[in-house]
Amino acid sequence: GHGGDDPGMVTETLKEKDLNLEVAKKLQEYLEGQGYHVEMTRTEDTGLYQEGTRNQKVQDMQNRVAFIGEKTPLLTVSIHQNSYPDPSVKGPQVFYYEDSVEGEKLAECIQGQMDEKLEVERPREAKGNRTYYLLKKSAGILNIVECGFITNPEEAELLQREDYQEKIAEAVGKGILEYLGK
């Protein structure tokens, strides 16, 4: 998620887009190591919009939906970092389109693996949503994976560590493999 002029959530020291890309690359490496082909919407700090476009965010989202429609993947995972005004809130959260039975199954697999592998103190459940643009407009099975809260100081520190990013990627990857095995 995000990229280029769209940093996503920003704190004093972090930009969501940077963490998203690091985790996504590690997830790509993990899945390709398991024999899957992975299509990335971005592999560097760019957005999916044309420079000079008046509403880059809208064009970026439309281009992501078009990319998914063109590639027709088995499934799609959009990597993100969460935020909340209360800095004590933390933990991964996986979202799926509320009316998608398969999206819910995938989300439950990924959420379960993240809760277990990241040793989440207060595990969450996968959550249905009808308002997120990508979930509403994308063809096929899609999950939005919020890896953690960059507004929680403890979690923000973990999210910057390469070993923790690898744990996230492995958990998401294992969730995907669990789903594909069902």
C-alpha positions in Angstrom: 0.0 0.0 0.0 0.8 3.7 -0.6 4.1 4.8 -2.2 5.6 7.8 -4.0 3.9 11.0 -2.9 1.5 9.0 -0.7 3.3 8.1 2.5 0.3 6.6 4.3 0.4 7.1 8.1 3.4 9.2 9.2 4.9 9.5 12.7 7.9 11.6 13.7 10.3 8.8 12.6 8.3 6.5 10.3 6.4 6.5 7.0 4.0 3.7 6.5 4.8 3.3 2.8 8.4 2.3 3.7 7.4 -0.4 6.2 4.8 -1.7 3.7 7.3 -2.1 1.0 9.9 -3.9 3.2 7.3 -6.4 4.5 5.9 -6.9 1.0 9.3 -7.7 -0.4 9.9 -10.2 2.4 6.5 -11.8 1.7 7.3 -12.0 -2.0 10.6 -13.8 -1.2 8.9 -16.2 1.2 6.1 -17.1 -1.3 8.5 -17.5 -4.2 10.6 -19.8 -2.0 7.5 -21.9 -1.7 7.1 -22.1 -5.5 4.5 -19.4 -6.1 4.8 -16.5 -8.6 4.2 -13.1 -7.0 3.1 -10.0 -8.8 4.0 -6.8 -6.9 2.2 -3.5 -7.5 5.4 -1.8 -6.6 9.0 -2.8 -5.9 10.3 0.7 -5.1 9.0 3.9 -3.6 6.6 4.9 -6.4 2.9 5.3 -6.6 0.5 3.9 -9.2 -0.4 7.3 -10.7 0.9 9.6 -13.4 3.0 12.5 -12.2 1.0 15.8 -12.3 -2.3 14.0 -11.8 -4.7 16.2 -9.8 -6.0 13.4 -7.6 -3.1 11.0 -7.3 -4.8 8.9 -4.5 -7.8 8.2 -6.6 -5.8 7.3 -9.7 -3.5 5.1 -7.6 -6.4 3.1 -6.2 -8.1 2.8 -9.6 -4.8 1.5 -11.1 -4.4 -1.0 -8.2 -7.9 -2.4 -9.0 -7.1 -2.5 -12.7 -3.8 -4.3 -12.0 -5.6 -6.9 -10.0 -8.2 -7.3 -12.7 -5.5 -7.7 -15.4 -3.4 -10.2 -13.5 -6.3 -12.3 -12.1 -4.3 -13.7 -9.2 -5.3 -16.6 -7.0 -5.6 -14.0 -4.2 -4.4 -10.5 -3.4 -2.9 -9.2 -0.1 -2.4 -5.5 0.4 0.2 -4.8 3.2 -0.4 -1.8 5.5 0.4 -0.5 9.0 -2.4 0.7 11.2 -2.8 3.8 13.4 -5.0 4.9 16.2 -5.2 8.0 18.4 -4.7 5.9 21.6 -1.1 4.8 21.5 -1.8 1.8 23.7 -3.7 0.1 20.8 -1.6 -2.5 19.0 -1.6 -5.8 17.2 -2.2 -7.0 13.6 -5.6 -6.9 12.0 -6.8 -8.5 8.7 -9.7 -7.1 6.7 -11.8 -8.7 4.0 -14.8 -7.7 2.0 -17.7 -8.5 4.2 -19.7 -10.4 1.5 -16.7 -12.5 0.4 -16.8 -16.0 1.9 -13.4 -16.8 0.4 -12.0 -13.5 1.5 -13.1 -14.2 5.0 -11.5 -17.7 5.0 -8.2 -16.2 3.8 -8.4 -13.5 6.4 -9.0 -16.0 9.2 -6.0 -18.0 8.1 -3.7 -15.0 8.0 -5.1 -13.5 11.2 -4.6 -16.8 13.0 -1.0 -17.2 11.8 -0.1 -13.6 12.7 -1.7 -13.8 16.2 0.3 -17.0 16.8 3.7 -16.2 15.2 3.8 -12.6 16.5 2.8 -13.8 19.9 0.0 -11.2 20.1 -1.1 -10.5 23.7 -4.7 -9.7 22.8 -5.5 -11.6 19.5 -7.9 -10.0 17.1 -10.3 -11.7 14.8 -10.4 -11.1 11.0 -12.8 -8.2 10.3 -15.3 -7.7 7.5 -15.6 -4.3 5.8 -17.7 -2.9 3.1 -16.2 0.6 2.8 -12.5 0.1 1.9 -12.1 0.9 -1.8 -9.8 -2.0 -2.7 -12.1 -4.5 -0.9 -15.2 -3.1 -2.7 -13.8 -2.7 -6.2 -11.3 -5.5 -6.7 -12.1 -8.7 -8.4 -11.2 -12.0 -6.7 -10.1 -12.7 -3.1 -8.4 -9.7 -1.4 -7.3 -9.0 2.1 -5.9 -5.9 3.6 -3.3 -6.9 6.2 -2.5 -4.2 8.9 0.7 -5.6 10.3 0.7 -3.5 13.5 0.2 0.0 14.8 2.9 2.5 14.1 1.2 4.8 16.6 2.1 2.3 19.4 5.7 3.1 20.4 6.6 -0.5 21.3 5.1 -1.9 18.1 6.6 0.8 16.0 10.0 -0.1 17.2 9.4 -3.8 16.4 8.0 -3.0 12.9 11.3 -1.3 12.0 13.3 -4.4 12.8 14.2 -6.7 9.9 13.8 -9.9 11.9 10.3 -8.8 13.0 9.4 -7.9 9.4 10.5 -11.4 8.4 8.3 -12.8 11.1 5.3 -10.9 9.7 6.1 -12.0 6.2 6.3 -15.6 7.3 3.1 -15.4 9.3 1.2 -13.9 6.3 2.8 -16.4 4.0 1.9 -19.3 6.2 -1.7 -18.0 6.4 -1.8 -17.8 2.6 -0.4 -21.4 2.3 -2.9 -22.6 4.9 -5.8 -21.1 2.9 -4.5 -22.5 -0.4 -4.2 -25.9 1.2 -7.9 -26.0 2.3 
